[in-house]
Amino acid sequence: MAASRRRTTRLALVALLVGALIAVPTGTAAATTSGNAPVGPAAARSLDDINEDIRSAQYAINRFWATHWSEFFPGRYSPPRVLGAYDGAWGNAPTCQGYPLPDDNALYCWPPYDFVAWDVDLMRMGYRQGDAWVYLIIAHEWAHAVQARLPERLLSRQLELQADCLAGAALFGAADDGILYFETGDTAEISAALREHADDTPWTDVSDHGTAAQRLGAFNRGARQGVGGCFA
């Protein structure tokens, strides 16, 4: 019964992805940080604080990759270091490869540094559309860490869209595992934020990351087909 319920949730949310570019209802996404039981609506409302959602997203995404890595890839999984939030507007931002981390952006700093980080203003800006935004950002940057651990032959020329695909696979996979709970409208929140801020930040710049439609399409492919769909 539990497995059947999770499958129904996946199918319903994938259907939402198809219409997300035109439908913008509200909703929440939250993860539990202990055990396997999904967080229900009442508990999700208690996680509305952005910092709690960030911690929940990290847990759910790392748990998915740690659990399923050997099903898809050789070797052992190791998570990236989480540098976390920074303020790129200040002159003392942390650095990646000797360069200060950029304002209004989120990134994965490739090896040997191997960390994920995000600008606080970028998180807050998209969070106004809903808490699903922080799950997308962290899942996307974590996906770059996944790419860094793979043979080059598996990497797409469109690294950013492949990362969006892997983000969809990880988030929906975590939902299938029962550690992430979606509510109606979460994917529409992501769509709304991508469209509204398409030219406002480096992280949503269409010339680097693709249009909102392309990004939702890649995310949708990962949600529908899982990790394998991101390497087809």
N, C-alpha and C positions, 0 to 999 in steps of 0.2 A: 504493500500500500504506500509506504514512504517513497520507494523508488518511482512508483507510478505518479505520485504527486509532483515530485521534482521534474519528471519528464514533461508533465503538463505545463509546469511553470516555464520551462525552457521554450516550449513551442509557442506559448502565449507571448513571451517576451520577444522572440524572434519575429513574430507577426508585428509587434509594435515597431521593431526596427525598420520594417518596410515602409511604414507610414510616418516615421519619426520626423521627416523633413517638413511635414505639414501639420502634424498634430502635436500640441505642446501642453499636455496635462501635467499635473504635479505628482511627485512621489518621492520615495526615499530608498536608499540602499544602505545596508549596514551588515557588519560581520560580527559573529561571536568570537570572543578571544579565549574561550575555554570549551572543550568538548566538541560535539558534532551537531548540536541542535541549532537550527536556524533561528535568527533573531526575529521575533514577531513585530507587528506594527507598533505596539505600545513600547517595547524595548527600543525599537528603531528611533522613536521620537526622543528618547533620552540620549541618543547619540548625535543629536543635531549640532552640537558644538564641533566646529571644524577640526580641532585637534584630535578629538576622539574618533572622528571619521577617518582621519589620516592614519591613526594607529590601527584602526580596524582594517583599513585597506591594506596596509603593509602585512598584517597578519594573514589575511585571506589569500593574498597573492603569493606570498612566500610559501604558505602551506600548500597551495595548489602545485607549485613547481617542485617543491620538495617531495610531494607524494607521487607525482606522475612523471618525473624526469626520465626515469629508466624505461618508461613505456615508449618514448619517442627518440631519445638521444643516447649516445654512448657516454661512458664516464660517469662521474658522480656529480650531483648538483651541489653548488655552493652559492649562497646568496650574495648579492653585492653589499657593500657597506652603505648604510643609510646616513648620509650627511644631513638630510632633511631640509628644514626651512632656512632660508636666508633672505636678506633684503638687498636686492641688487641696486637699489637707489643710493645706497651708502657706498662710500669709497673703500670700505674695508670688507667687501664681499670675499668669500673664499675663492680659491682659484682652481682651475682645471688646466693642466699642462701649461701652467705659468700665466694664464689669462684669468682675470676676474670673472666670476659667474655672471651672466648677463641679466639685466633687469627684465622683469615680466616674462620669465622663461622657466622651463624645467628641463633637466638634462640628465643623461647618464654620461659620466666621464669614463672613457674607455681605458682598459688596462695600459699601464700598470696601476692606475688610480682606482678604478673599479668602484665608483660610488654613484648613487642617485641623489638628486637634490632638486628643490623647487623654490621659486621665489614666492614669498608670502602674498604679494599683491596679486599674482596670477591665480593662486588658490582662492583668494577671497573674491576676486572678480567673477570667476565661473561659479563659485559657490552660491552666488545670488540666484542662479537658475535652479539650484538644488544640490544636494550632497553627492549625487552620482558623479559630479565633475571631478572630485578629488580621487575617486576610484579609477576613473579613466586616466588621469595624469599619472598616477603611481603605477598602474598596470602597464601603460605605454612605456614609461622609462624603465621599468623592470624588464620589459620585453627587450629593450636594447641590451640589457645585461645578459639576457638569454642569448641574443644574437652573438655577443662577444665570446660566448662559450662554445659556439658551434663551428664546424668546419666551414671554410669560406664558400664551398660549393653549395651550401644550403641557404646562403644569404641572397635575398632578392636585390636587384638593382634599385628598387624602391624601398629602401630600408625603413622609411617612416611609415609607409602603408603596411608593410609587413609587421611592424611593431604594433600598429593599430589592430591588425588581425590577431596577433598573439594576445593582445590585451583582451579582445573579445573572447578568445578561447579560454583564457585564464579566469576571467570574471564569471562566465557562464559555467565553466568547469567547476569553479568553487561553489557555485549555486547547486550544481548537480551533486557535489560532495556533501552538501548540507551545511556549509560553513559561511555561506553568503546568502542573504535574503533580498530579493528584489520586490519592489512594489510597482504597480502600473505607473508609467510615466518616467521611470528612471532613464531609459534610453532617449526619450524625448527631451529630457533635461540636457543630456549631452549634446544632442543635435542643436538645441536652441543656443547653448553656449558657444558651440563651434561656429554657428552662423553669425551670431551677434558680434563675436570678437575675431572674425576671420582676418581682419587687417589691423587689429589692434596690438597684437603681441607677436614676438618671434615664434612662440609655441604654436600659434594658430595661423602663421603666415602661409598662405596657399601656395606660394612659390616653392617652399621647402617641404611642407607637410601634405599638400594636396587640398582640394576643395572639401567643404563640409560633406558633399555628396560622396566624393571618393573615400573620405575617411570613414563615413558611416557604412559605405559598401564593404570596406576592408574589415571593419569591426563586425559587421553582419556575417561575413564569411567565416570568421573565427567562431562566432557564436553558433552558427549553423553546423559547421563541419569540424569544429574542434581544432586542435593544434595541427593535425595533418593537413587541413585545408589551407594553412598558411605557407605550405611548401609545395603545393600542387603545381 
